[in-house]
Amino acid sequence: LEQNDENDEVNPGYKWILITSMFAAFLSGWAAYYVTISSKSHKRLHNDAFNNVEPLHVIRPILTENEMLSINERVTYSETQIWTSTDQGVKFRHFMQVSDNGNFNLPDFFYDGILIGISDGNHHNIEYTNIRELSFTDLRKDLETLIPEPTYVMPRSSQYNETKWIDYGFAVYFSYDSLKKQNMVSRSPGKPFQMAIDAMLTVARNYRQVYITIWYPNKFGVDSVDSDNKYLHTVIVQEIIPTRTGLNGLKSSVVVWLSAINNIEPTKPETVIRKSNGRFSDMMTDIIKRQNESTGSQN
């Protein structure tokens, strides 16, 4: 019997079914390989790459709220001492209350510029600060060659008397006149020293410090040249400025006053009666008149 040649040919529909089945088998095999083998390799490569990255606390400072609060308290209420170019030791701090002798102004240069303090080491025992950059080894040299150019670079120490914590470093002074000559006075309203602050923040970051401390004058009224206190309406503000984001817990702002010069506390000057421009008799007459009025009102 002769077989029909048409029966020897495969139906075209079966060809597509065969091709589709083979392609599906290939996809299934590839998927199985990816799930069982490739994903493990990918995970291993990902972990290896992650492990080669430095820990986050090495890249940037990671401080808890309690750590920031502790640093804030030590720095805010510490007594700072600087040694001027004439080897005069000037101490100043924030006073919680006014003493019987009152508060005392700082030396004149405090009112004519900005003083910026920076630590020279890891005095708060911070792991981030403990990892020092080898390319930055001479802090004083970096400060003296800073732009803008400082007026003075002075040794500085701060001590928190409650715990005897001590911080050493430098106080960098920029006078307003010097910054003006260098064209380094900021045009930002109310922030004439911002360029000097930004320069010091850069240095502090290079040395892995988490903050700088600044002292600057704040005038809240018109001072009189005829007054015994020419800074009657000007105070010196101490402010802690973090060097990086996420450290807002370090911020603080308080007013500071003179506490000692060469370890000698200031004393209240004696009251002196002085003649005033030939009007002494008129002044005394006015005083007596007011005393009489006061006595009459009491009676």
C-alpha positions as CSV (number, residue, x, y, z in Angstrom):
1,L,0.0,0.0,0.0
2,E,1.2,3.4,-0.8
3,Q,1.3,6.0,2.0
4,N,-0.2,9.4,1.2
5,D,2.6,11.9,0.9
6,E,0.5,14.5,2.6
7,N,0.6,12.4,5.8
8,D,4.4,12.6,5.8
9,E,4.4,16.4,6.2
10,V,4.1,17.9,9.7
11,N,1.1,20.3,10.2
12,P,2.4,23.9,10.4
13,G,0.4,24.5,13.5
14,Y,2.4,21.9,15.3
15,K,5.6,23.6,14.4
16,W,4.6,26.8,16.3
17,I,3.5,24.7,19.3
18,L,6.9,23.0,19.3
19,I,8.9,26.3,19.1
20,T,6.8,27.9,21.8
21,S,7.3,24.9,24.1
22,M,11.1,25.0,23.6
23,F,11.1,28.8,24.3
24,A,9.1,28.4,27.5
25,A,11.4,25.6,28.7
26,F,14.4,27.9,28.1
27,L,12.8,30.7,30.1
28,S,11.9,28.3,32.9
29,G,15.5,27.1,33.0
30,W,16.9,30.7,33.0
31,A,14.5,31.7,35.8
32,A,15.5,28.7,37.9
33,Y,19.2,29.5,37.4
34,Y,18.7,33.2,38.5
35,V,16.7,32.2,41.6
36,T,19.1,29.5,42.8
37,I,22.5,30.6,41.6
38,S,22.6,34.1,40.1
39,S,20.7,35.7,43.0
40,K,23.2,34.3,45.5
41,S,26.1,35.6,43.5
42,H,24.5,39.0,43.2
43,K,23.8,39.1,46.9
44,R,27.4,38.1,47.6
45,L,28.7,40.9,45.3
46,H,26.4,43.4,46.9
47,N,27.5,42.5,50.4
48,D,31.2,42.6,49.4
49,A,30.7,46.1,47.9
50,F,28.8,47.3,51.1
51,N,31.4,45.9,53.4
52,N,34.1,47.8,51.5
53,V,32.3,51.1,52.3
54,E,33.5,52.9,55.5
55,P,31.0,52.9,58.4
56,L,28.8,56.0,58.5
57,H,30.2,57.2,61.8
58,V,33.6,57.5,60.1
59,I,32.2,59.5,57.2
60,R,30.2,62.0,59.3
61,P,29.7,62.6,63.1
62,I,26.8,60.6,64.5
63,L,25.8,61.9,68.0
64,T,22.9,61.0,70.2
65,E,20.6,63.6,71.7
66,N,22.2,63.0,75.1
67,E,25.7,63.4,73.7
68,M,24.8,66.7,72.1
69,L,23.1,67.9,75.3
70,S,26.2,67.0,77.3
71,I,28.6,68.8,74.9
72,N,26.2,71.8,74.8
73,E,26.2,72.1,78.6
74,R,30.0,71.9,78.9
75,V,30.7,74.5,76.2
76,T,27.9,76.9,77.1
77,Y,28.7,77.2,80.8
78,S,32.5,76.8,80.6
79,E,34.9,79.6,81.5
80,T,37.1,80.6,78.5
81,Q,40.6,82.0,78.8
82,I,42.6,83.5,76.0
83,W,46.2,84.9,76.0
84,T,46.5,88.1,74.1
85,S,49.6,89.3,72.2
86,T,50.7,91.1,75.4
87,D,50.5,87.8,77.4
88,Q,47.4,89.1,79.2
89,G,45.2,86.3,80.3
90,V,41.5,87.3,79.8
91,K,38.8,85.1,81.3
92,F,35.1,85.4,80.5
93,R,31.9,83.3,80.8
94,H,28.2,83.3,81.1
95,F,26.8,84.3,84.5
96,M,23.5,82.8,85.6
97,Q,22.9,85.8,87.8
98,V,24.4,89.2,88.4
99,S,26.8,89.4,91.4
100,D,26.7,92.2,94.0
101,N,29.5,94.0,92.0
102,G,27.5,93.8,88.8
103,N,28.8,92.6,85.4
104,F,32.0,93.8,83.8
105,N,32.8,94.6,80.2
106,L,35.4,92.7,78.2
107,P,38.5,94.4,76.7
108,D,37.8,96.9,73.9
109,F,38.8,94.6,71.0
110,F,35.9,92.3,71.8
111,Y,33.6,95.1,70.7
112,D,35.4,95.8,67.4
113,G,35.4,92.4,65.8
114,I,34.7,88.7,66.2
115,L,36.5,86.0,68.1
116,I,36.2,82.4,67.0
117,G,37.3,79.4,69.0
118,I,38.4,76.0,67.7
119,S,39.5,72.8,69.5
120,D,42.9,71.3,68.8
121,G,42.0,67.7,69.7
122,N,39.3,65.3,70.7
123,H,38.3,66.8,74.0
124,H,34.8,65.4,73.9
125,N,35.9,61.8,73.2
126,I,34.0,61.5,69.9
127,E,34.9,58.6,67.7
128,Y,34.5,60.7,64.5
129,T,36.9,63.3,65.8
130,N,39.4,60.7,66.9
131,I,40.1,59.7,63.3
132,R,42.4,62.6,62.1
133,E,43.3,63.4,58.6
134,L,47.0,63.0,58.1
135,S,47.1,65.9,55.6
136,F,46.0,68.3,58.4
137,T,48.6,68.2,61.1
138,D,49.5,71.9,61.9
139,L,46.3,73.6,63.1
140,R,48.0,76.9,64.1
141,K,49.7,77.2,60.7
142,D,46.4,76.6,58.9
143,L,44.8,79.3,61.0
144,E,47.6,81.9,60.5
145,T,47.4,81.4,56.7
146,L,43.6,81.6,56.6
147,I,41.7,83.7,54.1
148,P,40.5,86.2,55.3
149,E,43.7,86.9,57.2
150,P,43.2,86.9,61.0
151,T,44.2,89.8,63.1
152,Y,45.4,87.5,65.9
153,V,45.7,83.8,66.6
154,M,45.7,83.3,70.4
155,P,46.0,80.2,72.6
156,R,42.7,79.4,74.2
157,S,41.3,77.1,76.9
158,S,37.8,76.5,78.3
159,Q,37.0,74.8,81.5
160,Y,33.6,73.6,82.8
161,N,34.0,74.1,86.6
162,E,31.2,71.7,87.5
163,T,33.1,68.7,86.1
164,K,36.6,70.1,85.6
165,W,36.3,69.3,81.8
166,I,39.0,71.2,79.9
167,D,39.2,72.0,76.2
168,Y,42.3,73.4,74.5
169,G,42.7,75.1,71.2
170,F,42.9,78.5,69.6
171,A,40.9,81.7,69.5
172,V,41.1,83.5,66.1
173,Y,40.3,87.2,66.1
174,F,39.2,89.2,63.1
175,S,38.8,92.9,63.6
176,Y,36.1,94.6,61.6
177,D,38.6,97.2,60.1
178,S,40.9,94.4,59.0
179,L,38.1,92.5,57.3
180,K,37.0,95.7,55.6
181,K,40.4,96.3,54.2
182,Q,40.5,92.8,52.8
183,N,37.0,93.3,51.3
184,M,35.9,90.4,53.5
185,V,32.9,92.0,55.2
186,S,29.8,90.1,54.4
187,R,26.9,92.0,52.8
188,S,24.3,89.8,54.5
189,P,22.2,92.0,56.8
190,G,23.2,91.7,60.4
191,K,26.0,89.2,59.6
192,P,29.2,91.3,58.8
193,F,31.5,88.5,59.9
194,Q,30.0,85.6,58.0
195,M,33.0,85.2,55.6
196,A,35.3,84.7,58.6
197,I,32.9,82.2,60.2
198,D,32.6,80.2,56.9
199,A,36.4,80.0,56.6
200,M,36.7,78.8,60.2
201,L,34.0,76.2,59.7
202,T,36.0,74.8,56.7
203,V,39.1,74.4,58.9
204,A,37.0,72.8,61.7
205,R,35.6,70.3,59.2
206,N,39.1,69.4,57.9
207,Y,40.1,68.6,61.5
208,R,36.9,66.7,62.1
209,Q,35.6,69.0,64.8
210,V,31.8,69.1,65.4
211,Y,31.5,72.7,66.3
212,I,33.1,76.1,66.6
213,T,32.4,78.8,69.2
214,I,32.1,82.5,68.3
215,W,32.0,85.7,70.4
216,Y,30.7,88.8,68.7
217,P,29.2,92.2,69.8
218,N,25.5,92.8,69.7
219,K,24.3,96.3,70.0
220,F,20.7,96.8,71.2
221,G,20.7,100.6,71.7
222,V,22.7,103.8,71.1
223,D,25.9,103.9,73.3
224,S,26.8,107.4,74.7
225,V,30.4,108.6,74.5
226,D,29.7,110.7,77.6
227,S,28.6,107.7,79.7
228,D,30.9,106.0,82.2
229,N,30.1,102.8,80.4
230,K,30.6,103.3,76.6
231,Y,29.3,99.8,76.0
232,L,26.1,100.3,78.0
233,H,23.9,99.0,75.2
234,T,26.3,96.5,73.7
235,V,26.8,92.9,74.9
236,I,29.1,90.1,73.8
237,V,27.2,87.0,72.6
238,Q,28.7,83.5,72.7
239,E,27.3,81.2,70.2
240,I,28.0,77.5,69.4
241,I,27.8,76.7,65.7
242,P,27.8,73.0,64.5
243,T,30.0,72.2,61.6
244,R,27.6,69.8,59.9
245,T,23.8,69.2,59.6
246,G,22.1,66.9,62.1
247,L,23.8,68.5,65.0
248,N,21.3,71.2,66.0
249,G,21.4,69.9,69.6
250,L,24.8,71.6,69.9
251,K,23.5,75.1,69.2
252,S,23.3,77.7,72.0
253,S,23.5,81.4,72.4
254,V,24.3,83.3,75.7
255,V,25.8,86.6,76.8
256,V,29.2,86.5,78.4
257,W,31.0,88.9,80.7
258,L,34.6,89.4,82.0
259,S,35.4,87.2,84.9
260,A,39.1,87.8,85.5
261,I,42.3,89.4,84.0
262,N,45.5,87.6,84.9
263,N,43.5,85.6,87.4
264,I,42.4,88.7,89.2
265,E,38.6,89.2,89.4
266,P,37.4,92.7,88.6
267,T,36.0,94.9,91.4
268,K,33.4,97.6,91.4
269,P,35.0,101.1,91.1
270,E,34.5,103.5,94.0
271,T,31.8,106.1,93.5
272,V,33.4,109.5,92.8
273,I,31.6,112.9,92.8
274,R,32.9,115.0,89.9
275,K,32.2,118.6,88.8
276,S,30.2,118.7,85.6
277,N,31.0,121.5,83.2
278,G,30.5,124.4,85.8
279,R,27.0,123.2,86.6
280,F,27.8,121.5,89.9
281,S,25.7,123.9,92.0
282,D,22.7,123.4,89.7
283,M,23.2,119.6,89.9
284,M,23.2,119.7,93.7
285,T,20.2,121.9,93.8
286,D,18.3,119.5,91.6
287,I,19.3,116.5,93.9
288,I,18.2,118.3,97.0
289,K,14.9,119.3,95.4
290,R,14.1,115.7,94.4
291,Q,15.0,114.5,97.9
292,N,12.6,117.1,99.4
293,E,9.8,116.0,97.1
294,S,10.4,112.4,98.0
295,T,10.3,113.2,101.7
296,G,7.1,115.2,101.3
297,S,5.4,112.4,99.4
298,Q,6.2,110.0,102.2
299,N,4.8,112.3,104.8
